[in-house]
Amino acid sequence: MDLLADENVETEWVQALRDDGHDVSRVVDVEELGASATDPNVLAGATQRNRVLLTADQSDFSDPSTDDHPGVIIVADVTRTGGQVRRAVRQIEQSVFDLSGHIAYVSDWL
């Protein structure tokens, strides 16, 4: 799965997902976005790059203004380990054929 990690995503989560074979880009490393990107721009950036957005920002991404996105995975509990996030993403990937337009909560997949 190709993911775009929001700026609030833990490095441990990113590394665990990369170790599992996922292609993870970080918002802060994308020149057009960067650390000061607004939430609408982050979601638009994920959509333009066809990457599922990985975020811990439940308040801003649990009900996006559009369903035209490749999907959002929310880690609402920031104490989750990299292993837990990796396990949940595996479950989502194996169970959901197309995450487009949908929101998945890591806690629902553990």
HELIX and SHEET records of a PDB file:
HELIX    1   1 THR A   11  ASP A   19  1                                   9    
HELIX    2   2 VAL A   27  ASP A   29  5                                   3    
HELIX    3   3 ASP A   39  GLN A   48  1                                  10    
HELIX    4   4 GLN A   58  PHE A   61  1                                   4    
HELIX    5   5 GLY A   82  SER A   95  1                                  14    
HELIX    6   6 VAL A  106  TRP A  109  5                                   4    
SHEET    1   A 5 ASP A  23  ARG A  26  0                                        
SHEET    2   A 5 ASP A   2  ALA A   5  1                                        
SHEET    3   A 5 VAL A  52  THR A  55  1                                        
SHEET    4   A 5 VAL A  72  ILE A  74  1                                        
SHEET    5   A 5 ILE A 103  TYR A 105  1                                        
END                                                                             
